[in-house]
Amino acid sequence: MPQVATFHIGDEIFGVDILYTKEIGKIQEITDVPMSPEFILGLMNLRGQVVTVMDPGVFLNQKSSADPADRRLIILKNQGELEDLYKNDLIGEVHMSKDTLAIVIDRIGDVIEIEPEDIRPAPPNLSINKKDFVSGIIQQGKKLIIVLEMSNLAKMCIPSDDSVH
């Protein structure tokens, strides 16, 4: 049964397939990258590995409501780390970077188990900014969880190498 890690940015609840998630962490010192897009916060050293840190709230039109010291990171698996999942038919073809990417979130939510049919298509009235980054919507009671398309988020930050295959 697929699992989705949920998290909050501003007033919205988002989700990402747990298979794309490497770890959740605290924000370390971020080094600014001159002339980078607004959504790239910079680079961070994570145990000797350089990680590109992005704020998806910028192009999802979600302002953070958390104290900067309380915000967290979701570190995503890179292309090499996803290769075994693809070979074992756990994920479809993906276009991720060979470099590591992290997204800044206000706070982590729950990991939920879902059936594939629980993910509904994104509504057609979604803003242009969000359409490319949303793979679907999950309804849980009165809550709506916006499931993000991680390949497209990665493409915004770091040009992909080749697809995993």
Secondary structure, DSSP 8 states (H G I E B T S, - for coil): --EEEEEEETTEEEEEEGGGEEEEEE---EE--TT--TTEEEEEEETTEEEEEE-TTTTTT----S-GGG-EEEEE--HHHHHHHHHTTSS------SSEEEEEESEEEEEEE--GGGEE---TTS-HHHHTTEEEEEEETTEEEEEE-HHHHHHHHS---S---
